[in-house]
Amino acid sequence: IQGFDSIEYDRLSTMTYLYQAWIEKNTGNWSVLSGLYDLNTEFYVTNSSKILILNTFGTGTDLAQTGINGPSNYPVVGLALRLKYTPSPYAYFQAALFDASAANPADPAYSHMPFSSGVGLLGILEAGHIFQDAESKIALGTWAYTVRVPTLLAPDDTSKPNLVYDTGVYGLFDYPLYKNPHNQDNVLHGFIRYGIATTAANNFNKALGAGLALNGFLKSRPKDMLAVGIAPAWTSGKSRIANPGFPTVEFQSELTYGAYINKWIILQPDIQYINFIHADHSIYQNSFVVGTRLTLSIG
């Protein structure tokens, strides 16, 4: 239900399209960015989880499930205005406003420009502390839509509007748990992320992502990375009523190994297991997903 690979996206896999186009101005400790912008490049992101292929390790399911066509992140992004303040190299505060419909409601394969009327905006705020390695951090964030959305179930009193504001909060922690004193390339990173979304409007009201990423798994291959992650997401009682057979938890897990063949080729075998807990297994069947990703770096 959460998806298993954000690269696969309907028509976009066979077409060329504009992904991002933005302008950024830096003045002292302030940064302003405007244009077509992917929320997940700076918000709700942990560096240690980037090698994992499951899209739940990108933007957390609690936020990724929202909006008419999802929030402004890969593969279709919308117009945004982002403001960032960094009082020191180890702290930041950032906020952004996004078109609430990143994709055209009539055709989700295309970005929606200019700002769509009637669907409002998505606002997000994140504050964090960056550790000395400049990649690890701890952060808290919150987000909200400006226009109310329909609830999953009709209200008991039909005279009341069946609409709520969709909001949420999240926290994340990404840190090097072990550094080999005899081999600087051998580092074990750990990450954990947890988010909560409005119960009445979303299938999943809680989502967790956690995992480990080990650099320099083999001494002879210092750039290779071995990673493992788990991503359970909890459905609400209302979502299970609205969707008969829904699981109480969709539990995703992944094991992957990124092998640097040379400076510009990465070969990455990947194994995923998706487990539906307390579900109608004639509808939602536990599954293994096995594949390989090939990454080519040009330039």
N, C-alpha and C positions, 0 to 999 in steps of 0.2 A: 504494500500500500504506500510505503514511503518512497518507492522507486529504488532502483539498484545501480543506476549509472546515468549521471547527468549528461554524458556525451550523446546518448541516444535521445533524440528529440524530434520525432515525427519528420516533417518535411525538411527541417533544417539540416538533416544529415545528407541531403542531396542538393543543397542550394548554397549560393554565396550571399552573404548578408553582412551589414555593418554591425559590429559587435559593440565597440566603445568609441566615443569621440568626445573629448572634454578639454577644457582649458583650466589650468591651475595657476594661481598667483600666490607667491610666498612673500610675506612682509614681516620680518622679525620672527616672533614666535607664532604668528598667525598664518593660516593657509586657507584659501578659498578656492573651491573647485566647482565648475558648472558644466553640464553637458550630459551626454549619454554615459552613464556611470554604473558599474557593477557594485552593488552594496557589499558583496562578500569579499571585495578586494581589501577592505579596511575594517568592516564591521563583522562581528561574530566569526572571527577567523583565528585559527591556531596553526602555527607553522608546522608543528609536528604531525598534524593530521593530513597535510596536503598530499602526501604520496598515496593515501588510501583512496580507492575509486568510488566507494559508496557515496552517493550525494548527501547522505545524512552527516558526513564529516565535513561538508562545506557549510552552507547555512543550515542551522539546526531545523529539524522538522517542525518545531513549534512555530517558527516564523516562515519557513519555506512553504508551508501548506496554505498560507493566507493570500488574500487578494483575488481579484477576478481571474488572473492568469499567473498567480504567484508574484512575489515581490521582484524588484529590479535586480535580478542576478542571472548568471549564465543559464541558458543561452540568449535570452532576450532581455535587454535592459531598457529602461526608460529615462526620461529627463530627470535631472537631480541637481540640487544645490547643496554642497557640503562645506561646513566650516570646521576647522581644526585648530586647537590651541595646544602648544607644547611648552609649558613653563620651564621645563628642564629636559635633558636627554632621557630621563627616566619616568616621565609622566605625560599624559595626554588627555585631552577632552575633545570629543568630536560629536557633531550633530549634523543631520542631513534631512532634507525633505525630498521625497520622491513622488513622481506621478503614481497614484495608487494602482493604475493599470499600466504596467510596463509594456505589455503587448496589446495590440489592437483587439478589443473584445470580439470583433467580428472575424478576425483572422489572427490567432495566437502566434503565427510564424513571423509576424512583423512588429517592430517597435511602434509605439503609439505616440505620435507627435502632432501638434504640441500637447500641452497638458490636457488630458481628457476632461470633459465637463460631466459633472454629476457623480463621479466616483471618488472625488476628493484627493487627498494626499496621504502618504505614509511618512510619518516622522520617526526618527530613531536617534537615540542618544547613547553614547558609550564613554566611559571613563576608565582609564587603566594605568597600571604601573609596569614599565618595561625593565626587565632585569639587565644585568651588565653585558650579557652576550648579545644584546640588541635584537634577539629573536623571540625570547621567552617573555611571558607576561601574565599578569592577572588582571581581569577586567570585569566590569558589571555594565549591563546595558538594559535599556527599556525601549519599547516601540509602541506605536498606536496609529490607527487609521482615523481620519477626521470625519468620515462618513460612516454611519451605522450600516451593518450588514444583517441579512436574515439569520435567524437562529436555526438550529438543526431541527427543532420540533416546534410545532404551533403552540402558542400559549393556551393555558386553560381558559382564560378570559379572552374571547375573540375580539372584544372591543379595544384591547390594548395592542399597540403596534408590535409586530413580531421582529423587532430589530434591536441590535446591541452594538456597542462600540467594541471593535476587535483590538485587544491590547495584549501585551506580554512583557515578561522580564527574562533575562538570562544572565548567567555568570560563566566564566571560563578561566582555566588555569593551565598554563603550558610552561614546563620547567625541565631543565636537564637534571635527571635524577642521579646520574653517575657519569664521571669523566675518568677515563683511564689515565693515570699519571704517567704512564710509559708510552702512551700512544694518543696523541691529541685528536686523531680522527675517530677514535672509538668513544662514542658518547651515546648514552641511553636517555632519551627524552620521554616524558610522560605528559599526557594531557587529559583534561576532563572538562566537559561542558554540560550545562543543565539549563533547560528553559521551560517556561510555563506560558500557556496561551489561554485565552478566554474559552471556558468550557462550553458555553452555550452555542458558540459559532464554529467550533473546529472539531474534526474527528479525533485529533490527538491533543490532549490538554497538558501533557508532560512529556518531555523528551530528554534523553541522556546520551552523551557520546563520551567514550573514554578509550584510551589506548596507549600503546608503547611504540616507539620508533627507535631502532638501534642503528646508528651509523658505524661503519667499519666493522661489520659483522665478521668478515674475514680479514686478517691482517694484510693479506696480499691484494685485497680489493677495498681500499679505504673509502671510496665514494659510494659503494653499495649500501642499500638501506633495507632492513627487515622491519616490517611493521605489522601490528595486530591491533584490531579495534572492535569494540562492541557498541551497538546503538539500539537500545530498547526505547520504544515509545508507547505510552499508555493511552488507551482510548477512554473516553468518558462514558458514563452510563447513558447519557442522552445520545451519543453517537452510536452506541450498540443497539438502542431502540430504533434509531433512524435507519440503521444498516444491519438487518438481521444476519446473524452468522459472524459478525465482526469479532475479532479477537480482543481479549482484554489487554494484551501486549503483543506488539510485533517486535520480535527480538532479532536484530540483524548482527552478524559478526563477519569479520574479514581478516584474512591473512594474505600478505603480499610481500614480494621481494623485488626491489628495483636494482637491476644489474646494469652497470655502466659498461657497455661493450667497448665504447671509445668515448672521446670528448663530446660527440654529438648524437650518440644513439644510446637509448635506455630501453632494455627489454624487461618487462615487468609481468611475470606470471601472478595470477590472482585467484584466490578461492574465497567464496562467500557462502554463508549458510543463513537462511531466513526461516525463522521459527515462529509460528502463530500459536500463541498460548490461549487456551480456552476458546477456540474458534470452531466454526463449522468447517471441518477439514475437507468436506466435499466441495467447498467453495474456495477456501484458502489452504493450499497444500504447502507443507514445509518443503523447501527447495534448496539444492546446491546450485550455485552459479560459478562456473569455472571459465576463465578466459586469460588472455594475455594482452597487455597494452604495449604498443611500440611508440616511443617518443623520439622525434627527430628535432634537434635544435639547429637552427640556421642563423648564422650571423656571429 
